[in-house]
Amino acid sequence: MQKLVPKLMSIILIAAMFTFVSSCDDDNDSPVFPFHAEIYNTIQGSQVAFQGLTHSAVSWSWDFGDGKTSNEQNPVHVYAAGGYYVAKLTAKDGKGETITKSVSLAVDLRPYDYLVGDHTTDGYAGKKWKLTKSHTAAGDYLANADATFTSATPYNPIPDGIFATSTFNMGAIYDDTYTFFYDGKYVHDVKADGGAFGGLVYQIATGGYPASVLVGNATYGLCIAKYTPQADAKFTFVESEDFKVSSAYSSAGLTFKGAKTLDFSGTEFIGFRDFQRKVVMRSISNTRMQLIMFMAASDKAVGVNTHALILSFEAVTE
């Protein structure tokens, strides 16, 4: 009897294991995952490697947002031009059901893209800029209108918020905004005071002085004057050109080769209104740009540039 006990126990254990395995097989057939799709991507320069992370998909259809397409699951695409794009993946399963996913991309951004912002986003309202008060960190200064923009004052860079001090009393210029749209539209907001930053000699020469001047500083030849923004204004950005301006330092004028420039329709301008409204873009990033705005400050040679305001603008986030 004692010898039968081990054998009996073995039979019971085997039977129990068989019952357990059978139960597992009955209750846990192959797990069923729902049909789904996601996009993963990596960007290097103008090249984007896409991965279609899908389950139960049998086909993949990509629209890269630049007119190009692919039916690969994990395509690599090279964009012909930098910019903002929306890429879409449509995955289909064996039953014919589809899922569409999209991803926003910032590919090898150019100065123009930084200027106008991401036009592919919902509710795009252009990109708004305003004059920064942080002049020191930006390296802003008043320059001579010569070939190398030598400093015209011992303050290089100029102090932060200098135009809001009692010396200038022009703090309102920091509130004005300038909005650039992808399609070339431009909106200039002079705020409640209706004034814009400009040159005093310009105001006198064009007949706007003194009636239209709200605040003036004869020592530096600066003023805030009444200005009505142009309706339906446009801007033009050129990434590289040979830009010629008048200069008190050269009778033949100065030409800045390979300059990035901003120009405006009608009477429009950015930052500082003077005889020369077309400006040079010295640098730009997603959050800040520095412009060279020319200034004719001498009544002995009206309209000839004597100085340049090298000032920075910051992107406005609302």
Disulfide bonds with the S-S distance in Angstrom:
none
